[in-house]
Amino acid sequence: MRAVLARDLGGYDPRLHADLDDLAGTYLATPGTRLFVCPADGPAGPVVALED
């Protein structure tokens, strides 16, 4: 995910991307949170991230 941020989105900013520092705590241990993703190149493109 950090590679995508660096390559495509201008880099990691802790004010915006603090969830990346603790993915399990943010998304697995906190009820009601979700990590949404999309295919890189439309419906048939590769997925760039996953929700567990």
BAKE-989243 format. One record per residue: y, z, x of N, C-alpha, C, CB in turn; residue in one letter. Coordinates in Angstrom, 1 decimal, decimal comma, m for minus. Each point is the difference from the previous one (the first is absolute). Glycine has a CB too. Example, Ala and Ser with C-alpha at 12.3 -4.5 7.8 and 13.67 -1.06 7.14 Angstrom:
BEGIN
<<m5,7; 7,8; 13,2>; <1,2; 0,0; m0,9>; <1,2; 0,0; 0,9>; <m1,2; 1,2; m1,9>; A>
<<2,3; m1,9; 1,5>; <1,1; 0,0; 0,9>; <1,1; 0,8; m0,8>; <m0,6; m2,2; 1,2>; S>
This chain:
BEGIN
<<m1,2; 0,0; 0,8>; <1,2; 0,0; m0,8>; <1,2; 0,0; 0,9>; <m1,2; 1,2; m1,8>; M>
<<1,2; m0,5; 2,9>; <1,2; 0,0; 0,8>; <0,2; m1,3; 0,7>; <m0,4; 2,4; 0,4>; R>
<<m0,7; m3,1; m0,1>; <0,2; m1,4; 0,5>; <0,7; m0,9; m1,0>; <m2,1; 0,3; 1,4>; A>
<<1,7; m0,2; m2,7>; <0,7; m0,8; m1,0>; <1,5; 0,4; 0,0>; <m2,1; m0,2; m1,4>; V>
<<2,4; 1,5; 1,4>; <1,4; 0,4; 0,0>; <0,7; m0,5; 1,2>; <m0,6; 2,1; m1,2>; L>
<<0,0; m2,1; 2,4>; <0,7; m0,4; 1,2>; <0,2; m1,6; 0,0>; <m1,0; 2,0; 1,2>; A>
<<m0,1; m2,7; m1,7>; <0,1; m1,4; 0,1>; <0,8; m0,6; m1,1>; <m2,2; 0,0; 1,0>; R>
<<2,1; 0,5; m2,2>; <0,5; m0,7; m1,2>; <1,2; 0,7; m0,7>; <m2,2; m0,9; m0,3>; D>
<<2,3; 2,2; 0,5>; <1,0; 0,8; m0,8>; <1,0; 0,8; 0,9>; <m1,7; 0,2; m1,7>; L>
<<1,9; m0,6; 2,9>; <1,0; 0,6; 0,8>; <m0,3; 1,3; 0,7>; <1,5; m1,0; m1,5>; G>
<<m2,7; 1,5; 1,4>; <m0,5; 1,2; 0,7>; <m0,1; 1,2; m0,8>; <1,1; m1,0; 1,9>; G>
<<m1,6; 2,0; m1,3>; <m0,3; 1,3; m0,7>; <1,3; 0,8; m0,1>; <m2,3; 0,0; 0,9>; Y>
<<2,6; 0,5; m2,0>; <1,2; 0,9; m0,2>; <m0,5; 1,3; m0,7>; <1,6; m2,0; m0,2>; D>
<<m1,6; 3,1; 0,9>; <m0,6; 1,2; m0,5>; <0,6; 0,5; m1,4>; <m0,4; 0,6; 2,3>; P>
<<1,7; m1,0; m2,6>; <0,6; 0,3; m1,3>; <m0,7; m0,7; m1,1>; <2,2; 0,4; 1,1>; R>
<<m2,7; m1,6; m0,8>; <m0,7; m0,9; m1,1>; <m1,5; 0,0; 0,1>; <2,0; m1,4; 0,1>; L>
<<m2,5; 1,7; 1,1>; <m1,5; m0,2; 0,2>; <m0,7; 1,3; 0,4>; <0,5; m2,3; 0,6>; H>
<<0,0; 3,5; m1,0>; <m0,6; 1,3; 0,4>; <m1,4; 0,1; m0,5>; <2,3; 1,0; 0,0>; A>
<<m2,7; m1,7; m1,1>; <m1,3; 0,1; m0,5>; <m1,0; m0,5; 1,1>; <0,8; m0,3; m2,4>; D>
<<m0,4; m0,6; 3,3>; <m0,9; m0,6; 1,0>; <m0,4; 1,1; 1,0>; <1,0; m2,2; m0,3>; L>
<<m0,2; 3,2; 0,4>; <m0,4; 1,1; 1,0>; <m1,1; 0,9; m0,5>; <2,3; 0,0; 0,7>; D>
<<m2,6; 0,0; m2,0>; <m1,0; 0,8; m0,6>; <m0,6; m0,7; m1,2>; <1,0; 2,1; 0,9>; D>
<<m1,7; m3,2; m0,7>; <m0,5; m0,8; m1,2>; <m0,9; 0,8; m0,8>; <0,2; m2,0; 1,3>; L>
<<m1,1; 2,8; m0,7>; <m1,0; 0,7; m0,8>; <0,7; 1,1; m0,9>; <m1,7; m0,4; 1,8>; A>
<<2,6; 1,1; m1,1>; <0,8; 1,0; m0,8>; <0,9; m0,5; m1,1>; <m0,1; 1,3; 2,1>; G>
<<0,6; m2,5; m1,8>; <0,9; m0,6; m1,0>; <m0,7; m0,6; m1,2>; <1,6; m0,5; 1,9>; T>
<<m2,7; m0,3; m1,6>; <m0,7; m0,7; m1,0>; <m1,3; 0,6; m0,5>; <1,1; m2,0; 1,0>; Y>
<<m1,8; 2,7; m0,2>; <m1,3; 0,5; m0,4>; <0,1; 1,5; m0,5>; <m1,1; m1,5; 1,6>; L>
<<2,0; 2,3; m1,0>; <0,1; 1,4; m0,4>; <1,0; 0,3; m1,0>; <m0,8; 0,5; 2,3>; A>
<<1,6; m1,5; m2,7>; <1,1; 0,2; m0,9>; <m0,3; m0,8; m1,3>; <1,7; 0,3; 1,9>; T>
<<m2,1; 0,4; m3,0>; <m0,3; m0,7; m1,2>; <1,1; m0,8; m0,6>; <m1,6; 1,8; m0,5>; P>
<<1,3; m3,0; 0,0>; <1,0; m0,9; m0,6>; <0,7; m0,9; 0,9>; <0,3; 1,8; m1,5>; G>
<<m0,6; m1,8; 2,8>; <0,6; m0,9; 0,9>; <m0,8; m1,3; 0,1>; <1,1; 1,9; 1,3>; T>
<<m0,5; m3,0; m1,0>; <m0,7; m1,3; 0,2>; <0,7; m0,8; 1,1>; <m0,7; 0,0; m2,5>; R>
<<m0,2; m0,7; 3,2>; <0,5; m1,0; 1,0>; <m0,3; m1,4; m0,6>; <m0,4; 1,7; 2,0>; L>
<<1,4; m2,4; m2,3>; <m0,2; m1,4; m0,6>; <0,1; m1,0; 1,2>; <1,0; 0,7; m2,2>; F>
<<m1,8; m1,7; 2,0>; <m0,1; m1,1; 1,0>; <0,1; m1,3; m0,7>; <m1,3; 1,4; 1,6>; V>
<<1,5; m2,5; m0,8>; <m0,1; m1,3; m0,6>; <m0,6; m1,0; 1,1>; <2,0; 0,5; m1,5>; C>
<<m2,6; m1,6; 1,0>; <m0,5; m1,0; 1,0>; <1,2; m0,6; 0,8>; <m2,0; m0,5; m1,5>; P>
<<1,8; 0,2; 2,7>; <1,1; m0,5; 0,9>; <0,4; m1,4; m0,4>; <m0,9; 1,4; 1,8>; A>
<<0,1; m2,2; m2,3>; <0,3; m1,4; m0,4>; <m0,4; m0,4; m1,4>; <m0,2; m0,5; 2,5>; D>
<<0,6; 1,3; m3,4>; <m0,4; m0,3; m1,4>; <m1,4; 0,6; m0,3>; <1,4; m2,1; 0,1>; G>
<<m1,9; 1,8; m1,3>; <m1,3; 0,6; m0,5>; <m1,2; m0,2; 0,9>; <0,9; m0,4; m2,2>; P>
<<m0,9; m0,7; 3,0>; <m1,2; m0,3; 0,9>; <0,2; 0,5; 1,4>; <m0,5; m1,9; m1,4>; A>
<<1,7; 2,5; 1,7>; <0,3; 0,4; 1,3>; <m0,7; 1,3; 0,4>; <2,2; m1,2; m0,2>; G>
<<m2,1; 1,5; 1,5>; <m0,6; 1,3; 0,4>; <0,8; 1,2; m0,4>; <m0,9; m1,2; 2,0>; P>
<<0,2; 2,3; m2,3>; <0,7; 1,2; m0,4>; <0,5; 0,7; 1,2>; <m1,5; 0,3; m2,1>; V>
<<2,7; 0,2; 2,1>; <0,6; 0,6; 1,2>; <m0,1; 1,5; 0,1>; <1,5; m1,9; 0,0>; V>
<<m1,9; 2,6; m1,1>; <m0,3; 1,4; 0,0>; <m0,8; 0,4; m1,2>; <2,2; 0,4; 1,1>; A>
<<m2,8; 0,7; m1,1>; <m0,9; 0,4; m1,0>; <0,3; 1,4; m0,6>; <m1,8; m1,4; 1,1>; L>
<<1,5; 1,7; m2,3>; <0,1; 1,3; m0,6>; <m1,4; 0,6; 0,0>; <2,0; m0,6; m1,4>; E>
<<m2,2; 1,8; 1,8>; <m1,3; 0,6; 0,0>; <m0,1; 1,0; m1,1>; <m0,1; m0,2; 2,5>; D>
